[in-house]
């Protein structure tokens, strides 16, 4: 069983920065990609960013491109999301997720089988 544990959420002013981490653990860890999604109150969950585990190829949602950076540390089984120039619209619960097998749709939540519990990010105006 794979477990994902996010950390690093919190409250930040608009224009500020915040970093999230997601540590993966489990008896057998295998990932094709890991991603970040978010869900704001009253809204559907949306894709934020994803990274392939082996090659480190990245994909970003248009709304965060140029402001957020996803990275991973294979040795630590950890994926990161560095967020800069934060806006109030970025306020949401952020979830990390693991896609265990090859997929052409790593921006699609249906490609992911394991999810973390989520961490709150609040951006004040």
C-alpha positions in Angstrom: 0.0 0.0 0.0 1.4 3.4 -1.0 0.9 6.3 1.4 1.3 9.9 0.4 1.8 12.6 3.1 1.7 16.3 2.2 3.2 19.0 4.2 3.9 22.7 3.9 0.5 24.3 3.5 -0.4 27.5 5.4 -1.5 31.1 5.1 0.4 33.6 2.9 -0.3 37.0 1.6 -0.9 37.6 -2.1 2.4 37.9 -3.9 4.1 35.6 -1.5 5.6 32.1 -1.8 5.0 28.8 -0.3 6.4 25.3 -0.8 4.6 22.0 -0.5 6.1 18.5 -0.1 4.7 15.1 -0.6 6.5 12.1 0.7 5.6 8.7 -0.7 6.1 5.5 1.2 5.0 1.9 1.0 6.2 -1.6 0.8 6.6 -1.4 -2.9 6.9 2.0 -4.3 6.6 2.5 -8.0 5.5 5.5 -9.9 5.3 6.6 -13.5 4.3 10.2 -12.4 3.3 12.2 -9.5 1.0 15.2 -9.6 -0.5 18.0 -7.6 -4.2 18.8 -7.8 -6.3 21.3 -5.8 -9.8 21.9 -4.8 -11.3 25.2 -3.7 -14.6 25.4 -1.8 -17.5 24.9 -4.1 -15.3 24.1 -7.0 -14.3 20.9 -8.7 -10.8 19.4 -8.2 -8.4 20.7 -10.8 -5.0 19.8 -12.1 -2.1 21.9 -11.0 1.2 20.2 -12.1 2.7 16.8 -12.7 6.2 15.3 -13.2 7.3 11.9 -14.6 9.3 10.0 -12.1 12.0 8.7 -14.3 12.7 11.5 -16.8 11.4 14.4 -14.8 9.2 15.7 -17.6 6.8 18.3 -16.3 3.3 19.5 -17.2 1.5 22.6 -15.7 -1.9 24.0 -15.7 -2.1 27.2 -17.6 -3.2 29.1 -14.5 0.0 28.3 -12.7 2.6 28.1 -15.4 5.5 30.4 -14.7 4.5 30.8 -11.1 4.7 27.2 -9.8 7.5 24.7 -10.1 7.2 20.9 -9.6 10.2 18.8 -8.8 11.1 15.5 -7.3 13.8 13.8 -5.3 13.9 10.2 -6.4 16.1 9.1 -3.5 13.6 10.5 -1.0 10.5 9.5 -2.9 9.3 13.0 -2.5 7.7 15.5 -4.9 7.7 19.2 -4.3 5.6 22.1 -5.4 7.2 25.6 -5.1 4.5 28.3 -5.5 5.4 31.9 -6.1 3.4 35.1 -6.9 0.5 33.5 -5.1 -3.0 34.9 -5.7 -6.2 34.6 -3.7 -7.5 32.3 -6.5 -4.8 29.8 -5.5 -6.6 29.2 -2.2 -7.5 25.6 -2.0 -6.7 22.2 -0.5 -3.8 20.8 -2.4 -3.5 17.1 -2.9 -0.6 15.1 -4.2 -1.3 11.9 -6.2 0.7 9.0 -7.7 0.2 7.5 -11.1 1.7 4.0 -10.9 1.8 3.1 -14.6 2.4 4.7 -17.9 -0.2 7.2 -19.0 -0.5 9.9 -21.7 -3.0 11.7 -19.5 -1.0 12.7 -16.4 -3.0 15.9 -16.2 -6.2 13.9 -15.7 -7.1 12.8 -12.2 -8.3 9.4 -13.5 -4.7 8.4 -14.1 -3.9 8.5 -10.4 -4.5 5.7 -8.0 -3.1 7.0 -4.8 -3.9 10.3 -3.1 -2.7 12.2 -0.1 -4.9 13.6 2.6 -4.5 17.2 1.4 -3.0 20.4 2.8 -4.7 23.8 3.0 -3.2 26.7 1.2 -4.8 30.1 1.9 -3.7 33.2 0.1 -5.0 36.5 1.6 -5.5 39.6 -0.4 
